[in-house]
Amino acid sequence: MINVGVLGATGAVGQRFVELLADHPWFNLVTLAASDRSAGKPYGKIVNWRLDTPFPDKIAKVKIAATSPKSMKDVDLVFSALPAEIAIDVEQEFADAGIAVCSNASSHRMEPDIPLVVPEVNPDHLGLIDVQRDKGRDGFIVTNPNCSTIMMVTALAPLRKFKFNDVRVATMQAISGAGFAGVAAMAIYDNVIPYIGKEEEKMETESLKIMGTLKGNRVVDAPFTVSASCHRVPVIDGHTMAIWVDIKDPVSKIRNAYLDYKPLIKGLPTQPAESVHFFDNEPDRPQPRLDRMRGKGMTVSVGRLREGIRFVAMGHNTIRGAAGASVLNAELITKKKYL
């Protein structure tokens, strides 16, 4: 078992990390870190558990640690649910102290020597860990993408064998993507908010790095463009998006690509039986309420495939799009023997 910790353990994504790691077959969750005002207090007394799953009682008595490498001497890997403005320095401190970091924060995603990974899509990009180590760092940082980016690139993965130059996407994003206090109730009830700060830019840049090619010590961006329009809608969990891809092949070939799809990696504990579920003859699917927990929240669902090429993709934003993505990255790191 590998000893692990969670940074930012009391927030929305931090709680998902705790949920996924409490009984993990490879990882032993030994340390939970949060703000200084919580340090030294039992997790069960501090956390306001907001998930729709039972609280993991075995974690209740774990005392909150300070967010510092010195407080995690027995930890080999940490999962970061820190805000980006805090993560940018703290994650570097942990990596410099010889601790591996799997980060859900946006701070380091686009740095050239830090891998931005979706295991089913670009597992070879973990080779950038060696680039970090060649610079004298004992630990390393691996990031997962923005929640909407994860859904889109996973949905695009079966289509990589086709030629396309332009991807357009319109998202309908759940309120949980903004954290517990992210959207005021009076702002989102009976409403759609047609702007999410920096979300469109993340989708338009991160996707190219993830679907790019690792050449030597850098990633060459994928040769297509992404145009995104992102919107917040009154759904609790589950990001839905309409995607247009300028593929000229007939829709029958695209359908077969989804039906025949096999991801690049398999055999990881958190990986679902279906990384992509394709709704072939159900024109009203996917739907967040019905499909977000498919594959324990780790499956991306695709449907409404039409000539154009147009389709709808949907996935659970705080599991597949956040904590689950980091845990899956850590499993891949472990399988590839980087720890």
Secondary structure, DSSP 8 states (H G I E B T S, - for coil): -EEEEEESTTSHHHHHHHHHHTT-SSEEEEEEE--GGGTTSBHHHH----SSS---GGGTT-BEE-SSGGGGTT-SEEEE---HHHHHHHHHHHHHTT-EEEE-SSTTTT-TTS-B--TTT-GGGGGHHHHHHHTT-SSEEEE---HHHHHHHHHHGGGTTS--SEEEEEEEE-GGGG-TTSS-HHHHTT--B---TTHHHHHHHHHHHHTSEEETTEEE--S-EEEEEEEE-S-SS-EEEEEEE---S-HHHHHHHHHT---S----TTS-S-SEEE-SS-TT---HHHHTTGGGGT-EEEEEEETTTEEEEEE-TTIIIIIHHHHHHHHHHHHTT--
